[in-house]
Amino acid sequence: MAWVTGASRGMGADTAVELARAGFDVALTARDAGRLDAVAAEIVAAGGSAMPMATDLTDRTSMVAFADAATERFSRCDVVCNIGIRKGAGMRQRFLDTPLDEFAISYEADVIAAALLCQRAIPLMLAVGGGTVVNMSSASVVLEPPGTVDENGWSISFVAAKAGIDRFASILDVELGGQGIRAFNVEPGFVVHGEDVAATIARYPGVPVSPPEAIGRAIVWLVRSPDADRLRRKRVNLPGVTHRQGLLPGWGGPGTLYPAS
């Protein structure tokens, strides 16, 4: 049984559906109830049970309610995927234009919400002998921005929050790895949705753009394959895993179209 945040579209939705195809029931959450219901229908079509529940990552009461509802419905949690982020004004603001409250809200959504769900999910995992935590980081925490946020870089409120979640997996591995908890720190590279992929590849030649379909299958591989244990304590590039493991037949890797044309 899996919990997935940010599951209403893009890489979060793809991950939720791929987990269902791999045999997991899924509790999925995001803010858009209508989109969640659509993804839940895909999960059911893939053979899983779905519990869609709209929440707000910045509202702890909302996140507690999701964890409680998922626990009551399924009585266990084998996988938690913290994929959702807050896409607020801070994503587009330079440092001097960013209110301090924006830093706090970004941290609440991208770090505290993930910590809350991990603290709720891990005891359920320990009760059945173990489980897997997948936390979505970003390569921006180690890369120098090529420009400002209004050019081709990223905002400081975004990257500061991602730097926070970036350290979860190694700490969880040290503290709980011996009790069956597998924790992975992952990053998606440059993911673009739908018809925007071809346009983005053309706009940024040489940039390794990937479709959201490159994300979910890599996460399922991390969850299910013993070979993935060697990637614990590392920052795992998900499209790279998908390409190297041949998980998306017909895809030529980051920077190419899927389906191939």
Secondary structure, DSSP 8 states (H G I E B T S, - for coil): -EEEESTTSHHHHHHHHHHHHTT--EEEEES-HHHHHHHHHHHHHTT--EEEEE--TT-HHHHHHHHHHHHHHHS--SEEEE-----SGGGG--GGGS-HHHHHHHHIIIIIHHHHHHHHHHHHHHHTT-EEEEEE--GGGTS--SS-TTTTS--HHHHHHHHHHTTHHHHHHHHHGGGTEEEEEEE--EE--TTHHHHHHHHSTTS-EE-THHHHHHHHHHHH-GGGGGGTTSEEEHHHHHHHTT-STT---TTS-SS--
